[in-house]
Amino acid sequence: MDYDAVQHLPILREAWVLSFHGHLAQTDANDGQEVPYFMRPWLGGGTTLRGIDSFRFRDRNSLLLQAEWRIMVNRFMETAAFYDAGKVAAKVGNLSTRDMAYSYGFGFRVHTPYNTALRVDLAKSPEGFAVVFASGPVF
């Protein structure tokens, strides 16, 4: 089961937007069976914990919380300061906001009227720096 929540709060005529994202992924298996490793929820990489290597954390359940302060420069470009935090656990009851892995940083996005053509994020985490090049929004 995947649960996803997104909230955008415009400030100053939508030129500044606070954006929040929460994602909870749960897996379950019958007695005596196990969810294959490659099908388990994961965290790390350009759309989850941007400052941490892709697929770095993996277990049966995951919790991801993200926040961005988006500032529109013009119709085709915006900048964003962001903070990502997440955790994986074998049991849903062990998912809490204590001891979450995190990353933060700054990025910019180039838009067309209908999509994000380019996204570049510079991210920092306790594991080091990362540069993310992608197309499409984070959330």
N, CA, C and O atoms as CSV, one atom per row, in Angstrom:
chain,resi,resn,atom,element,x,y,z
A,1,MET,N,N,0.847,-1.169,0.000
A,1,MET,CA,C,0.000,0.000,0.000
A,1,MET,C,C,0.892,1.231,0.000
A,1,MET,O,O,1.887,1.296,0.722
A,2,ASP,N,N,0.523,2.191,-0.810
A,2,ASP,CA,C,1.220,3.474,-0.847
A,2,ASP,C,C,0.241,4.573,-0.485
A,2,ASP,O,O,-0.871,4.633,-1.010
A,3,TYR,N,N,0.666,5.440,0.417
A,3,TYR,CA,C,-0.126,6.598,0.809
A,3,TYR,C,C,0.699,7.829,0.466
A,3,TYR,O,O,1.882,7.901,0.799
A,4,ASP,N,N,0.081,8.790,-0.194
A,4,ASP,CA,C,0.792,9.964,-0.669
A,4,ASP,C,C,-0.033,11.203,-0.351
A,4,ASP,O,O,-1.244,11.221,-0.572
A,5,ALA,N,N,0.621,12.238,0.167
A,5,ALA,CA,C,-0.062,13.504,0.448
A,5,ALA,C,C,0.829,14.649,-0.012
A,5,ALA,O,O,2.029,14.667,0.262
A,6,VAL,N,N,0.226,15.608,-0.716
A,6,VAL,CA,C,0.948,16.787,-1.208
A,6,VAL,C,C,0.110,18.018,-0.882
A,6,VAL,O,O,-1.104,18.027,-1.082
A,7,GLN,N,N,0.774,19.056,-0.378
A,7,GLN,CA,C,0.089,20.319,-0.085
A,7,GLN,C,C,0.979,21.472,-0.540
A,7,GLN,O,O,2.154,21.543,-0.180
A,8,HIS,N,N,0.404,22.378,-1.340
A,8,HIS,CA,C,1.099,23.582,-1.798
A,8,HIS,C,C,0.409,24.787,-1.162
A,8,HIS,O,O,-0.809,24.936,-1.256
A,9,LEU,N,N,1.199,25.647,-0.513
A,9,LEU,CA,C,0.659,26.841,0.129
A,9,LEU,C,C,1.266,28.080,-0.523
A,9,LEU,O,O,2.421,28.412,-0.253
A,10,PRO,N,N,0.505,28.773,-1.382
A,10,PRO,CA,C,1.051,29.962,-2.047
A,10,PRO,C,C,1.190,31.142,-1.082
A,10,PRO,O,O,0.365,31.347,-0.191
A,11,ILE,N,N,2.255,31.903,-1.290
A,11,ILE,CA,C,2.525,33.102,-0.507
A,11,ILE,C,C,2.862,34.213,-1.495
A,11,ILE,O,O,3.589,33.981,-2.461
A,12,LEU,N,N,2.355,35.388,-1.268
A,12,LEU,CA,C,2.651,36.535,-2.145
A,12,LEU,C,C,2.298,36.271,-3.606
A,12,LEU,O,O,3.180,36.214,-4.463
A,13,ARG,N,N,1.044,36.115,-3.876
A,13,ARG,CA,C,0.523,35.963,-5.240
A,13,ARG,C,C,1.142,34.800,-6.006
A,13,ARG,O,O,1.399,34.911,-7.205
A,14,GLU,N,N,1.379,33.708,-5.331
A,14,GLU,CA,C,1.898,32.477,-5.925
A,14,GLU,C,C,3.330,32.579,-6.437
A,14,GLU,O,O,3.807,31.643,-7.079
A,15,ALA,N,N,4.035,33.684,-6.177
A,15,ALA,CA,C,5.439,33.787,-6.560
A,15,ALA,C,C,6.301,32.948,-5.619
A,15,ALA,O,O,7.350,32.441,-6.018
A,16,TRP,N,N,5.863,32.804,-4.383
A,16,TRP,CA,C,6.519,31.935,-3.409
A,16,TRP,C,C,5.519,30.860,-3.009
A,16,TRP,O,O,4.348,31.147,-2.764
A,17,VAL,N,N,5.984,29.643,-2.947
A,17,VAL,CA,C,5.100,28.536,-2.571
A,17,VAL,C,C,5.839,27.626,-1.589
A,17,VAL,O,O,6.980,27.231,-1.832
A,18,LEU,N,N,5.189,27.308,-0.501
A,18,LEU,CA,C,5.680,26.275,0.401
A,18,LEU,C,C,5.007,24.976,-0.013
A,18,LEU,O,O,3.779,24.893,-0.044
A,19,SER,N,N,5.799,23.966,-0.331
A,19,SER,CA,C,5.264,22.691,-0.792
A,19,SER,C,C,5.693,21.586,0.158
A,19,SER,O,O,6.857,21.504,0.549
A,20,PHE,N,N,4.743,20.741,0.525
A,20,PHE,CA,C,4.993,19.651,1.456
A,20,PHE,C,C,4.552,18.330,0.835
A,20,PHE,O,O,3.546,18.269,0.127
A,21,HIS,N,N,5.313,17.280,1.108
A,21,HIS,CA,C,5.020,15.967,0.553
A,21,HIS,C,C,5.278,14.913,1.626
A,21,HIS,O,O,6.303,14.951,2.306
A,22,GLY,N,N,4.360,13.989,1.773
A,22,GLY,CA,C,4.532,12.853,2.665
A,22,GLY,C,C,4.194,11.580,1.919
A,22,GLY,O,O,3.211,11.530,1.181
A,23,HIS,N,N,5.002,10.554,2.108
A,23,HIS,CA,C,4.778,9.279,1.422
A,23,HIS,C,C,5.060,8.137,2.391
A,23,HIS,O,O,6.130,8.071,2.995
A,24,LEU,N,N,4.092,7.243,2.530
A,24,LEU,CA,C,4.232,6.046,3.351
A,24,LEU,C,C,4.021,4.842,2.451
A,24,LEU,O,O,3.000,4.740,1.770
A,25,ALA,N,N,4.984,3.929,2.448
A,25,ALA,CA,C,4.876,2.700,1.654
A,25,ALA,C,C,4.933,1.512,2.604
A,25,ALA,O,O,5.823,1.417,3.449
A,26,GLN,N,N,3.971,0.608,2.452
A,26,GLN,CA,C,3.884,-0.586,3.290
A,26,GLN,C,C,3.842,-1.824,2.410
A,26,GLN,O,O,3.233,-1.818,1.341
A,27,THR,N,N,4.483,-2.868,2.860
A,27,THR,CA,C,4.365,-4.157,2.172
A,27,THR,C,C,3.898,-5.196,3.179
A,27,THR,O,O,4.063,-5.026,4.387
A,28,ASP,N,N,3.324,-6.254,2.679
A,28,ASP,CA,C,2.828,-7.324,3.537
A,28,ASP,C,C,2.964,-8.637,2.771
A,28,ASP,O,O,2.841,-8.670,1.546
A,29,ALA,N,N,3.214,-9.692,3.492
A,29,ALA,CA,C,3.320,-11.016,2.874
A,29,ALA,C,C,2.590,-12.021,3.754
A,29,ALA,O,O,2.456,-11.819,4.961
A,30,ASN,N,N,2.125,-13.091,3.153
A,30,ASN,CA,C,1.478,-14.170,3.893
A,30,ASN,C,C,2.499,-14.851,4.813
A,30,ASN,O,O,3.707,-14.731,4.610
A,31,ASP,N,N,2.008,-15.552,5.806
A,31,ASP,CA,C,2.891,-16.282,6.721
A,31,ASP,C,C,3.795,-17.226,5.932
A,31,ASP,O,O,3.347,-17.932,5.029
A,32,GLY,N,N,5.056,-17.222,6.288
A,32,GLY,CA,C,6.016,-18.105,5.623
A,32,GLY,C,C,6.547,-17.556,4.313
A,32,GLY,O,O,7.402,-18.183,3.687
A,33,GLN,N,N,6.065,-16.408,3.888
A,33,GLN,CA,C,6.548,-15.804,2.646
A,33,GLN,C,C,7.224,-14.475,2.958
A,33,GLN,O,O,7.036,-13.906,4.033
A,34,GLU,N,N,8.008,-13.990,2.011
A,34,GLU,CA,C,8.758,-12.766,2.205
A,34,GLU,C,C,8.646,-11.906,0.954
A,34,GLU,O,O,8.590,-12.430,-0.159
A,35,VAL,N,N,8.612,-10.595,1.130
A,35,VAL,CA,C,8.612,-9.668,-0.007
A,35,VAL,C,C,10.021,-9.677,-0.594
A,35,VAL,O,O,10.982,-9.445,0.139
A,36,PRO,N,N,10.171,-9.939,-1.892
A,36,PRO,CA,C,11.522,-9.957,-2.492
A,36,PRO,C,C,12.241,-8.626,-2.272
A,36,PRO,O,O,11.623,-7.561,-2.269
A,37,TYR,N,N,13.540,-8.709,-2.091
A,37,TYR,CA,C,14.352,-7.528,-1.798
A,37,TYR,C,C,14.148,-6.420,-2.831
A,37,TYR,O,O,14.003,-5.252,-2.470
A,38,PHE,N,N,14.138,-6.781,-4.104
A,38,PHE,CA,C,14.040,-5.774,-5.160
A,38,PHE,C,C,12.660,-5.125,-5.256
A,38,PHE,O,O,12.502,-4.134,-5.969
A,39,MET,N,N,11.649,-5.666,-4.548
A,39,MET,CA,C,10.307,-5.084,-4.557
A,39,MET,C,C,10.004,-4.290,-3.287
A,39,MET,O,O,8.909,-3.745,-3.149
A,40,ARG,N,N,10.951,-4.220,-2.365
A,40,ARG,CA,C,10.739,-3.493,-1.122
A,40,ARG,C,C,10.857,-1.989,-1.348
A,40,ARG,O,O,11.595,-1.553,-2.233
A,41,PRO,N,N,10.143,-1.197,-0.564
A,41,PRO,CA,C,10.267,0.262,-0.668
A,41,PRO,C,C,11.708,0.694,-0.387
A,41,PRO,O,O,12.408,0.086,0.424
A,42,TRP,N,N,12.127,1.737,-1.061
A,42,TRP,CA,C,13.489,2.233,-0.910
A,42,TRP,C,C,13.489,3.747,-0.761
A,42,TRP,O,O,12.531,4.430,-1.124
A,43,LEU,N,N,14.594,4.253,-0.215
A,43,LEU,CA,C,14.829,5.690,-0.101
A,43,LEU,C,C,16.252,5.985,-0.530
A,43,LEU,O,O,17.153,5.163,-0.361
A,44,GLY,N,N,16.440,7.168,-1.087
A,44,GLY,CA,C,17.743,7.597,-1.563
A,44,GLY,C,C,17.676,7.858,-3.050
A,44,GLY,O,O,17.114,7.062,-3.802
A,45,GLY,N,N,18.248,8.972,-3.476
A,45,GLY,CA,C,18.274,9.296,-4.893
A,45,GLY,C,C,17.558,10.590,-5.196
A,45,GLY,O,O,17.107,11.292,-4.291
A,46,GLY,N,N,17.456,10.900,-6.461
A,46,GLY,CA,C,16.983,12.194,-6.936
A,46,GLY,C,C,15.536,12.551,-6.670
A,46,GLY,O,O,15.162,13.715,-6.816
A,47,THR,N,N,14.703,11.586,-6.283
A,47,THR,CA,C,13.304,11.918,-5.997
A,47,THR,C,C,12.928,11.689,-4.537
A,47,THR,O,O,11.821,12.044,-4.133
A,48,THR,N,N,13.812,11.108,-3.740
A,48,THR,CA,C,13.479,10.868,-2.340
A,48,THR,C,C,14.435,11.642,-1.445
A,48,THR,O,O,14.174,12.802,-1.128
A,49,LEU,N,N,15.528,11.032,-1.037
A,49,LEU,CA,C,16.550,11.708,-0.241
A,49,LEU,C,C,17.645,12.142,-1.217
A,49,LEU,O,O,18.549,11.366,-1.526
A,50,ARG,N,N,17.562,13.371,-1.694
A,50,ARG,CA,C,18.384,13.821,-2.809
A,50,ARG,C,C,19.876,13.848,-2.531
A,50,ARG,O,O,20.663,13.783,-3.476
A,51,GLY,N,N,20.300,13.942,-1.277
A,51,GLY,CA,C,21.721,13.988,-0.956
A,51,GLY,C,C,22.320,12.631,-0.639
A,51,GLY,O,O,23.481,12.549,-0.237
A,52,ILE,N,N,21.554,11.568,-0.812
A,52,ILE,CA,C,21.985,10.215,-0.462
A,52,ILE,C,C,21.909,9.338,-1.713
A,52,ILE,O,O,21.018,9.507,-2.546
A,53,ASP,N,N,22.846,8.408,-1.836
A,53,ASP,CA,C,22.905,7.540,-3.011
A,53,ASP,C,C,21.575,6.833,-3.268
A,53,ASP,O,O,20.835,6.516,-2.337
A,54,SER,N,N,21.293,6.596,-4.526
A,54,SER,CA,C,20.059,5.922,-4.921
A,54,SER,C,C,19.941,4.546,-4.276
A,54,SER,O,O,20.914,3.796,-4.197
A,55,PHE,N,N,18.736,4.230,-3.817
A,55,PHE,CA,C,18.395,2.926,-3.233
A,55,PHE,C,C,19.220,2.611,-1.979
A,55,PHE,O,O,19.397,1.440,-1.642
A,56,ARG,N,N,19.719,3.620,-1.296
A,56,ARG,CA,C,20.607,3.425,-0.132
A,56,ARG,C,C,19.900,2.704,1.011
A,56,ARG,O,O,20.501,1.849,1.661
A,57,PHE,N,N,18.639,3.031,1.268
A,57,PHE,CA,C,17.887,2.416,2.360
A,57,PHE,C,C,16.730,1.615,1.778
A,57,PHE,O,O,15.998,2.103,0.917
A,58,ARG,N,N,16.570,0.372,2.256
A,58,ARG,CA,C,15.497,-0.481,1.738
A,58,ARG,C,C,15.028,-1.421,2.844
A,58,ARG,O,O,15.839,-2.043,3.531
A,59,ASP,N,N,13.710,-1.517,3.008
A,59,ASP,CA,C,13.126,-2.450,3.973
A,59,ASP,C,C,11.660,-2.653,3.592
A,59,ASP,O,O,11.231,-2.214,2.526
A,60,ARG,N,N,10.896,-3.313,4.454
A,60,ARG,CA,C,9.499,-3.628,4.127
A,60,ARG,C,C,8.579,-2.415,4.151
A,60,ARG,O,O,7.527,-2.439,3.513
A,61,ASN,N,N,8.947,-1.348,4.872
A,61,ASN,CA,C,8.105,-0.159,4.981
A,61,ASN,C,C,8.994,1.074,4.934
A,61,ASN,O,O,10.147,1.038,5.364
A,62,SER,N,N,8.445,2.170,4.405
A,62,SER,CA,C,9.230,3.411,4.356
A,62,SER,C,C,8.328,4.620,4.603
A,62,SER,O,O,7.133,4.610,4.309
A,63,LEU,N,N,8.950,5.655,5.153
A,63,LEU,CA,C,8.286,6.934,5.394
A,63,LEU,C,C,9.184,8.018,4.846
A,63,LEU,O,O,10.374,8.060,5.160
A,64,LEU,N,N,8.620,8.906,4.021
A,64,LEU,CA,C,9.364,10.010,3.422
A,64,LEU,C,C,8.603,11.308,3.668
A,64,LEU,O,O,7.402,11.388,3.409
A,65,LEU,N,N,9.300,12.318,4.167
A,65,LEU,CA,C,8.735,13.653,4.364
A,65,LEU,C,C,9.620,14.655,3.642
A,65,LEU,O,O,10.839,14.645,3.812
A,66,GLN,N,N,9.011,15.522,2.833
A,66,GLN,CA,C,9.757,16.510,2.063
A,66,GLN,C,C,9.094,17.875,2.172
A,66,GLN,O,O,7.872,17.987,2.264
A,67,ALA,N,N,9.927,18.907,2.160
A,67,ALA,CA,C,9.433,20.282,2.170
A,67,ALA,C,C,10.277,21.098,1.210
A,67,ALA,O,O,11.493,20.921,1.136
A,68,GLU,N,N,9.630,21.994,0.474
A,68,GLU,CA,C,10.322,22.889,-0.448
A,68,GLU,C,C,9.765,24.295,-0.322
A,68,GLU,O,O,8.567,24.488,-0.118
A,69,TRP,N,N,10.641,25.261,-0.446
A,69,TRP,CA,C,10.245,26.658,-0.579
A,69,TRP,C,C,10.583,27.034,-2.007
A,69,TRP,O,O,11.751,27.227,-2.344
A,70,ARG,N,N,9.572,27.138,-2.840
A,70,ARG,CA,C,9.747,27.393,-4.266
A,70,ARG,C,C,9.549,28.879,-4.549
A,70,ARG,O,O,8.567,29.479,-4.112
A,71,ILE,N,N,10.486,29.459,-5.280
A,71,ILE,CA,C,10.428,30.873,-5.631
A,71,ILE,C,C,10.446,30.990,-7.153
A,71,ILE,O,O,11.416,30.607,-7.807
A,72,MET,N,N,9.368,31.518,-7.697
A,72,MET,CA,C,9.265,31.655,-9.142
A,72,MET,C,C,10.072,32.868,-9.603
A,72,MET,O,O,9.810,33.995,-9.181
A,73,VAL,N,N,11.049,32.630,-10.466
A,73,VAL,CA,C,11.882,33.704,-11.015
A,73,VAL,C,C,11.156,34.366,-12.185
A,73,VAL,O,O,11.076,35.592,-12.266
A,74,ASN,N,N,10.636,33.549,-13.080
A,74,ASN,CA,C,9.807,34.014,-14.195
A,74,ASN,C,C,8.908,32.858,-14.624
A,74,ASN,O,O,8.856,31.837,-13.938
A,75,ARG,N,N,8.210,32.995,-15.729
A,75,ARG,CA,C,7.279,31.951,-16.177
A,75,ARG,C,C,7.952,30.613,-16.419
A,75,ARG,O,O,7.318,29.562,-16.315
A,76,PHE,N,N,9.240,30.652,-16.742
A,76,PHE,CA,C,9.909,29.435,-17.176
A,76,PHE,C,C,10.963,28.903,-16.202
A,76,PHE,O,O,11.555,27.852,-16.446
A,77,MET,N,N,11.198,29.619,-15.105
A,77,MET,CA,C,12.222,29.155,-14.176
A,77,MET,C,C,11.820,29.437,-12.734
A,77,MET,O,O,11.240,30.477,-12.423
A,78,GLU,N,N,12.146,28.478,-11.856
A,78,GLU,CA,C,11.960,28.676,-10.428
A,78,GLU,C,C,13.148,28.093,-9.680
A,78,GLU,O,O,13.856,27.222,-10.184
A,79,THR,N,N,13.349,28.588,-8.477
A,79,THR,CA,C,14.370,28.052,-7.597
A,79,THR,C,C,13.669,27.400,-6.409
A,79,THR,O,O,12.488,27.642,-6.163
A,80,ALA,N,N,14.404,26.579,-5.685
A,80,ALA,CA,C,13.798,25.902,-4.537
A,80,ALA,C,C,14.865,25.580,-3.499
A,80,ALA,O,O,15.950,25.104,-3.833
A,81,ALA,N,N,14.545,25.845,-2.247
A,81,ALA,CA,C,15.321,25.343,-1.119
A,81,ALA,C,C,14.525,24.161,-0.574
A,81,ALA,O,O,13.302,24.245,-0.459
A,82,PHE,N,N,15.193,23.072,-0.241
A,82,PHE,CA,C,14.451,21.874,0.146
A,82,PHE,C,C,15.072,21.174,1.343
A,82,PHE,O,O,16.238,21.381,1.680
A,83,TYR,N,N,14.252,20.336,1.975
A,83,TYR,CA,C,14.674,19.462,3.060
A,83,TYR,C,C,13.915,18.148,2.899
A,83,TYR,O,O,12.690,18.141,2.779
A,84,ASP,N,N,14.646,17.043,2.897
A,84,ASP,CA,C,14.063,15.708,2.777
A,84,ASP,C,C,14.433,14.902,4.023
A,84,ASP,O,O,15.555,15.010,4.516
A,85,ALA,N,N,13.517,14.110,4.525
A,85,ALA,CA,C,13.804,13.217,5.649
A,85,ALA,C,C,13.061,11.911,5.426
A,85,ALA,O,O,11.926,11.914,4.949
A,86,GLY,N,N,13.688,10.807,5.763
A,86,GLY,CA,C,13.036,9.530,5.548
A,86,GLY,C,C,13.604,8.428,6.418
A,86,GLY,O,O,14.670,8.561,7.018
A,87,LYS,N,N,12.854,7.327,6.468
A,87,LYS,CA,C,13.243,6.197,7.293
A,87,LYS,C,C,12.611,4.934,6.726
A,87,LYS,O,O,11.510,4.975,6.179
A,88,VAL,N,N,13.303,3.827,6.857
A,88,VAL,CA,C,12.743,2.520,6.501
A,88,VAL,C,C,12.759,1.648,7.747
A,88,VAL,O,O,13.584,1.843,8.639
A,89,ALA,N,N,11.841,0.682,7.804
A,89,ALA,CA,C,11.761,-0.206,8.958
A,89,ALA,C,C,11.062,-1.503,8.562
A,89,ALA,O,O,10.296,-1.548,7.600
A,90,ALA,N,N,11.343,-2.546,9.321
A,90,ALA,CA,C,10.708,-3.838,9.060
A,90,ALA,C,C,9.231,-3.815,9.428
A,90,ALA,O,O,8.424,-4.500,8.801
A,91,LYS,N,N,8.869,-3.023,10.450
A,91,LYS,CA,C,7.480,-2.936,10.893
A,91,LYS,C,C,7.010,-1.488,10.813
A,91,LYS,O,O,7.779,-0.564,11.080
A,92,VAL,N,N,5.758,-1.296,10.447
A,92,VAL,CA,C,5.195,0.055,10.335
A,92,VAL,C,C,5.276,0.777,11.669
A,92,VAL,O,O,5.508,1.986,11.698
A,93,GLY,N,N,5.092,0.074,12.760
A,93,GLY,CA,C,5.145,0.688,14.078
A,93,GLY,C,C,6.502,1.277,14.425
A,93,GLY,O,O,6.603,2.109,15.327
A,94,ASN,N,N,7.543,0.858,13.724
A,94,ASN,CA,C,8.887,1.388,13.969
A,94,ASN,C,C,9.190,2.632,13.147
A,94,ASN,O,O,10.255,3.227,13.308
A,95,LEU,N,N,8.282,3.036,12.273
A,95,LEU,CA,C,8.480,4.258,11.491
A,95,LEU,C,C,8.089,5.448,12.358
A,95,LEU,O,O,6.928,5.593,12.741
A,96,SER,N,N,9.044,6.278,12.658
A,96,SER,CA,C,8.782,7.482,13.438
A,96,SER,C,C,9.686,8.587,12.897
A,96,SER,O,O,10.501,8.353,12.005
A,97,THR,N,N,9.539,9.762,13.430
A,97,THR,CA,C,10.370,10.878,12.974
A,97,THR,C,C,11.694,10.950,13.732
A,97,THR,O,O,12.479,11.871,13.509
A,98,ARG,N,N,11.949,10.008,14.610
A,98,ARG,CA,C,13.234,9.957,15.320
A,98,ARG,C,C,14.297,9.290,14.439
A,98,ARG,O,O,14.028,8.283,13.785
A,99,ASP,N,N,15.469,9.848,14.431
A,99,ASP,CA,C,16.627,9.255,13.740
A,99,ASP,C,C,16.391,9.034,12.243
A,99,ASP,O,O,16.790,8.006,11.696
A,100,MET,N,N,15.756,9.981,11.595
A,100,MET,CA,C,15.527,9.874,10.162
A,100,MET,C,C,16.786,10.289,9.398
A,100,MET,O,O,17.524,11.173,9.833
A,101,ALA,N,N,17.018,9.649,8.269
A,101,ALA,CA,C,18.060,10.106,7.355
A,101,ALA,C,C,17.554,11.390,6.706
A,101,ALA,O,O,16.349,11.543,6.508
A,102,TYR,N,N,18.452,12.313,6.372
A,102,TYR,CA,C,17.992,13.591,5.826
A,102,TYR,C,C,18.978,14.146,4.807
A,102,TYR,O,O,20.142,13.750,4.746
A,103,SER,N,N,18.474,15.063,4.024
A,103,SER,CA,C,19.301,15.839,3.110
A,103,SER,C,C,18.618,17.181,2.899
A,103,SER,O,O,17.414,17.320,3.112
A,104,TYR,N,N,19.393,18.155,2.483
A,104,TYR,CA,C,18.862,19.492,2.241
A,104,TYR,C,C,19.690,20.134,1.146
A,104,TYR,O,O,20.789,19.681,0.827
A,105,GLY,N,N,19.147,21.193,0.580
A,105,GLY,CA,C,19.895,21.863,-0.467
A,105,GLY,C,C,19.090,22.905,-1.208
A,105,GLY,O,O,18.084,23.421,-0.722
A,106,PHE,N,N,19.570,23.195,-2.402
A,106,PHE,CA,C,19.023,24.248,-3.246
A,106,PHE,C,C,19.016,23.749,-4.684
A,106,PHE,O,O,19.894,22.987,-5.088
A,107,GLY,N,N,18.029,24.179,-5.447
A,107,GLY,CA,C,17.969,23.762,-6.838
A,107,GLY,C,C,17.223,24.743,-7.698
A,107,GLY,O,O,16.631,25.704,-7.206
A,108,PHE,N,N,17.256,24.490,-8.992
A,108,PHE,CA,C,16.451,25.291,-9.907
A,108,PHE,C,C,15.796,24.373,-10.919
A,108,PHE,O,O,16.277,23.277,-11.209
A,109,ARG,N,N,14.664,24.866,-11.456
A,109,ARG,CA,C,13.865,24.095,-12.411
A,109,ARG,C,C,13.532,24.972,-13.604
A,109,ARG,O,O,13.206,26.149,-13.450
A,110,VAL,N,N,13.614,24.397,-14.784
A,110,VAL,CA,C,13.217,25.072,-16.019
A,110,VAL,C,C,11.907,24.434,-16.464
A,110,VAL,O,O,11.812,23.215,-16.608
A,111,HIS,N,N,10.896,25.279,-16.681
A,111,HIS,CA,C,9.550,24.797,-16.984
A,111,HIS,C,C,9.128,25.148,-18.404
A,111,HIS,O,O,9.583,26.129,-18.992
A,112,THR,N,N,8.248,24.317,-18.927
A,112,THR,CA,C,7.421,24.679,-20.071
A,112,THR,C,C,6.031,24.888,-19.483
A,112,THR,O,O,5.851,24.673,-18.284
A,113,PRO,N,N,5.055,25.293,-20.261
A,113,PRO,CA,C,3.718,25.476,-19.684
A,113,PRO,C,C,3.120,24.202,-19.078
A,113,PRO,O,O,2.225,24.293,-18.237
A,114,TYR,N,N,3.594,23.015,-19.484
A,114,TYR,CA,C,2.955,21.781,-19.045
A,114,TYR,C,C,3.837,20.816,-18.246
A,114,TYR,O,O,3.317,19.857,-17.674
A,115,ASN,N,N,5.147,21.038,-18.189
A,115,ASN,CA,C,5.995,20.111,-17.437
A,115,ASN,C,C,7.308,20.773,-17.022
A,115,ASN,O,O,7.606,21.905,-17.403
A,116,THR,N,N,8.070,20.041,-16.241
A,116,THR,CA,C,9.397,20.486,-15.832
A,116,THR,C,C,10.399,19.846,-16.778
A,116,THR,O,O,10.603,18.633,-16.750
A,117,ALA,N,N,11.020,20.665,-17.612
A,117,ALA,CA,C,11.946,20.151,-18.616
A,117,ALA,C,C,13.298,19.780,-18.013
A,117,ALA,O,O,13.931,18.820,-18.453
A,118,LEU,N,N,13.745,20.539,-17.004
A,118,LEU,CA,C,15.038,20.284,-16.384
A,118,LEU,C,C,14.977,20.666,-14.911
A,118,LEU,O,O,14.440,21.710,-14.543
A,119,ARG,N,N,15.539,19.800,-14.081
A,119,ARG,CA,C,15.647,20.077,-12.649
A,119,ARG,C,C,17.069,19.774,-12.226
A,119,ARG,O,O,17.580,18.684,-12.482
A,120,VAL,N,N,17.713,20.742,-11.576
A,120,VAL,CA,C,19.063,20.564,-11.052
A,120,VAL,C,C,19.024,20.895,-9.567
A,120,VAL,O,O,18.658,22.006,-9.185
A,121,ASP,N,N,19.400,19.934,-8.731
A,121,ASP,CA,C,19.422,20.114,-7.282
A,121,ASP,C,C,20.834,19.863,-6.766
A,121,ASP,O,O,21.487,18.894,-7.152
A,122,LEU,N,N,21.291,20.741,-5.897
A,122,LEU,CA,C,22.553,20.565,-5.187
A,122,LEU,C,C,22.179,20.187,-3.759
A,122,LEU,O,O,21.569,20.983,-3.046
A,123,ALA,N,N,22.539,18.980,-3.340
A,123,ALA,CA,C,22.069,18.454,-2.064
A,123,ALA,C,C,23.233,18.083,-1.155
A,123,ALA,O,O,24.295,17.661,-1.612
A,124,LYS,N,N,23.007,18.249,0.134
A,124,LYS,CA,C,23.990,17.885,1.162
A,124,LYS,C,C,23.314,16.960,2.157
A,124,LYS,O,O,22.150,17.154,2.509
A,125,SER,N,N,24.047,15.958,2.607
A,125,SER,CA,C,23.589,15.039,3.640
A,125,SER,C,C,24.798,14.668,4.487
A,125,SER,O,O,25.920,15.042,4.145
A,126,PRO,N,N,24.598,13.943,5.582
A,126,PRO,CA,C,25.750,13.494,6.356
A,126,PRO,C,C,26.709,12.606,5.547
A,126,PRO,O,O,27.866,12.436,5.932
A,127,GLU,N,N,26.238,12.052,4.448
A,127,GLU,CA,C,27.078,11.198,3.606
A,127,GLU,C,C,27.844,11.968,2.542
A,127,GLU,O,O,28.676,11.386,1.847
A,128,GLY,N,N,27.582,13.272,2.397
A,128,GLY,CA,C,28.317,14.067,1.421
A,128,GLY,C,C,27.407,14.919,0.553
A,128,GLY,O,O,26.253,15.180,0.892
A,129,PHE,N,N,27.963,15.350,-0.584
A,129,PHE,CA,C,27.244,16.192,-1.535
A,129,PHE,C,C,26.762,15.358,-2.715
A,129,PHE,O,O,27.345,14.327,-3.049
A,130,ALA,N,N,25.686,15.829,-3.335
A,130,ALA,CA,C,25.179,15.186,-4.550
A,130,ALA,C,C,24.613,16.255,-5.463
A,130,ALA,O,O,24.068,17.259,-5.004
A,131,VAL,N,N,24.747,16.030,-6.749
A,131,VAL,CA,C,24.134,16.886,-7.759
A,131,VAL,C,C,23.141,16.014,-8.512
A,131,VAL,O,O,23.490,14.948,-9.019
A,132,VAL,N,N,21.898,16.482,-8.579
A,132,VAL,CA,C,20.837,15.723,-9.238
A,132,VAL,C,C,20.432,16.441,-10.508
A,132,VAL,O,O,20.049,17.610,-10.462
A,133,PHE,N,N,20.509,15.759,-11.649
A,133,PHE,CA,C,19.994,16.263,-12.916
A,133,PHE,C,C,18.808,15.372,-13.276
A,133,PHE,O,O,18.941,14.150,-13.339
A,134,ALA,N,N,17.657,15.983,-13.511
A,134,ALA,CA,C,16.467,15.193,-13.828
A,134,ALA,C,C,15.482,16.038,-14.631
A,134,ALA,O,O,15.607,17.259,-14.717
A,135,SER,N,N,14.515,15.364,-15.206
A,135,SER,CA,C,13.379,16.051,-15.802
A,135,SER,C,C,12.155,15.601,-15.016
A,135,SER,O,O,12.089,14.466,-14.544
A,136,GLY,N,N,11.216,16.477,-14.884
A,136,GLY,CA,C,10.031,16.160,-14.097
A,136,GLY,C,C,10.166,16.676,-12.677
A,136,GLY,O,O,11.275,16.866,-12.179
A,137,PRO,N,N,9.042,16.901,-12.035
A,137,PRO,CA,C,9.066,17.435,-10.673
A,137,PRO,C,C,9.471,16.362,-9.653
A,137,PRO,O,O,9.422,15.166,-9.942
A,138,VAL,N,N,9.866,16.805,-8.473
A,138,VAL,CA,C,10.177,15.879,-7.382
A,138,VAL,C,C,8.875,15.264,-6.880
A,138,VAL,O,O,8.776,14.052,-6.693
A,139,PHE,N,N,7.880,16.121,-6.666
A,139,PHE,CA,C,6.552,15.684,-6.233
A,139,PHE,C,C,5.529,16.681,-6.695
A,139,PHE,O,O,4.338,16.507,-6.437
